[in-house]
Amino acid sequence: MEWLPDMHFGWLNGWLMLAVFFLVFGLLLLIFPKDIVAKLYSATGWSQEQRILTASGKIFSVACVALVIFTPLKIGRGVFIVGGVVYLLGFAGMVVALFNFRNTPVDQPVTKGLYRISRNPQWVSLVVMFLGVCIAVGSWAAVALFVIAVAFYHFRILGEERACLSSYGESYRDFMERVPRYFLFF
């Protein structure tokens, strides 16, 4: 790992891992019912502060993605193997969490599958996956930008949970008491 690796656009850059995820994610959104997709992207119940903090996090996310796009994967090195494994774990978790979300009626909170161990398995999986990409390109700068973005996105999670509490009431409050926000803790 190095702070800022040599950057140039190439076929074997970090964009390749991102493209695979966004292709699969996009295809899933196309086959999911429209009401499920709308629920997935709902920002109902967010405060103005949460909207601003989420937008701030996007700035760091875009900077991280730009860095990853122009940084070659460290194929053949340990960081690529570690990053690849971390990426695949996050990728698999994200797909499973999306299907858990899809298979729950729109008028009910999602509490089955990975949602039994995390109230936010999609976010946890996304964080794991993007961290894997940052490791696979061997850039501490990408990791730092991503960690800052994740800190800002915590406020998005709070907004989503407040909206779920407003929508689902006591059943979601019980869920919040049983299941940690992120994973096994917190």
C-alpha positions in Angstrom: 0.0 0.0 0.0 1.2 3.5 -0.7 -0.3 6.9 -0.1 -0.9 7.9 -3.7 0.0 5.3 -6.3 0.8 6.2 -9.9 -2.4 7.1 -11.6 -3.5 6.6 -15.2 -6.5 5.2 -17.0 -6.2 1.6 -17.9 -8.2 -1.6 -18.5 -7.0 -3.2 -15.2 -7.8 -0.3 -12.9 -10.1 -0.2 -9.9 -13.0 1.0 -12.2 -13.3 -2.6 -13.3 -14.4 -3.8 -9.8 -16.8 -0.9 -9.5 -18.2 -1.5 -13.0 -19.0 -5.2 -12.1 -20.8 -4.1 -8.9 -22.8 -1.3 -10.7 -23.7 -3.6 -13.5 -25.1 -6.2 -11.2 -26.8 -3.6 -9.0 -28.4 -1.9 -12.0 -29.7 -5.1 -13.3 -31.2 -6.0 -9.9 -32.9 -2.6 -9.8 -34.4 -3.2 -13.2 -35.9 -6.5 -12.2 -37.1 -5.4 -8.7 -40.6 -4.1 -8.4 -40.8 -0.3 -8.7 -42.3 0.1 -5.2 -39.3 -1.8 -3.7 -36.9 0.5 -5.6 -38.8 3.6 -4.5 -38.6 2.4 -0.9 -34.8 1.7 -1.3 -34.2 5.3 -2.4 -36.7 7.1 -0.1 -35.3 10.1 1.8 -38.6 10.7 3.6 -38.2 11.9 7.2 -34.6 13.1 6.8 -33.7 16.4 8.5 -32.0 19.2 6.5 -28.8 18.5 8.5 -28.9 14.8 7.4 -29.4 15.9 3.8 -26.4 18.3 4.0 -24.1 15.8 5.7 -25.1 13.1 3.2 -24.3 15.5 0.3 -20.9 16.2 2.0 -20.2 12.5 2.2 -20.9 12.3 -1.6 -18.1 14.7 -2.2 -15.6 12.4 -0.5 -17.1 9.4 -2.2 -16.8 10.9 -5.7 -13.2 11.8 -4.9 -12.5 8.2 -3.8 -14.2 6.8 -6.9 -12.2 9.1 -9.2 -9.0 8.0 -7.5 -9.9 4.3 -7.8 -10.9 4.7 -11.5 -7.4 6.1 -12.4 -5.4 3.7 -10.2 -4.3 0.3 -11.5 -5.2 -2.8 -9.6 -2.2 -4.3 -7.8 -2.7 -7.7 -9.5 -0.2 -10.3 -8.3 0.4 -8.5 -5.0 -0.9 -9.4 -1.6 -3.0 -6.2 -1.4 -4.9 -7.2 -4.5 -5.7 -10.7 -3.0 -6.7 -9.2 0.3 -8.7 -6.4 -1.4 -10.3 -8.9 -3.8 -11.5 -11.2 -0.9 -12.8 -8.2 1.0 -14.6 -6.9 -2.1 -16.2 -10.3 -2.8 -17.5 -10.6 0.7 -19.0 -7.2 0.5 -20.4 -7.8 -3.0 -22.0 -11.1 -1.8 -23.4 -9.4 1.3 -24.9 -6.6 -0.8 -26.7 -9.0 -3.2 -28.1 -11.1 -0.4 -29.2 -7.9 1.5 -30.9 -6.6 -1.6 -32.9 -9.8 -2.1 -33.8 -9.8 1.6 -35.1 -6.2 1.1 -36.9 -7.2 -2.1 -38.7 -10.2 -0.5 -40.2 -8.1 2.2 -43.6 -6.4 1.6 -43.3 -2.6 1.2 -45.5 -2.0 4.2 -43.3 -4.0 6.6 -39.8 -3.4 8.0 -37.1 -5.7 6.6 -36.1 -8.0 9.4 -35.1 -11.3 7.8 -31.9 -12.7 6.3 -28.9 -10.5 6.9 -31.2 -8.0 8.6 -31.2 -10.3 11.6 -27.6 -9.4 12.4 -27.6 -5.8 11.1 -30.3 -3.1 10.7 -28.2 -1.9 7.7 -26.6 -4.8 6.0 -26.7 -3.1 2.6 -24.6 -0.2 4.0 -22.2 -2.6 5.8 -21.8 -4.7 2.7 -21.2 -1.6 0.6 -18.6 -0.3 3.0 -16.8 -3.7 3.0 -17.0 -3.9 -0.8 -15.6 -0.4 -1.5 -12.9 -0.9 1.2 -11.9 -4.0 -0.7 -11.6 -1.9 -3.9 -9.5 0.7 -2.1 -7.2 -2.0 -0.8 -7.0 -3.8 -4.2 -5.6 -0.6 -5.8 -3.2 -0.2 -2.9 -4.0 3.4 -2.1 -4.1 4.8 1.5 -5.5 8.1 0.0 -8.5 6.1 -1.4 -9.0 4.4 2.0 -8.8 7.8 3.8 -11.3 9.5 1.5 -13.6 6.5 1.8 -13.4 6.5 5.6 -14.3 10.2 5.7 -17.3 9.5 3.4 -18.5 6.6 5.6 -18.4 8.9 8.6 -20.7 11.4 6.8 -23.0 8.6 5.6 -23.6 7.6 9.2 -26.0 10.5 9.4 -27.8 9.1 6.3 -28.3 5.9 8.3 -29.7 7.9 11.2 -32.2 9.5 8.8 -33.2 6.2 7.3 -33.8 4.7 10.8 -35.8 7.7 11.9 -38.0 7.3 8.7 -38.4 3.6 9.4 -39.4 4.3 13.0 -42.0 6.8 11.8 -43.3 4.4 9.1 -43.4 1.2 11.1 -43.7 2.3 14.7 -43.3 -0.2 17.5 -42.4 -3.1 15.3 -39.4 -1.2 14.1 -38.5 0.0 17.6 -38.5 -3.6 18.8 -36.3 -4.4 15.8 -33.9 -1.6 16.8 -33.7 -3.0 20.3 -32.9 -6.5 19.1 -30.5 -5.9 16.2 -27.4 -3.7 16.1 -27.2 -0.8 13.7 -24.2 -2.1 11.9 -22.9 -5.5 12.6 -22.7 -7.5 15.8 -22.2 -4.3 17.8 -23.0 -0.5 17.6 
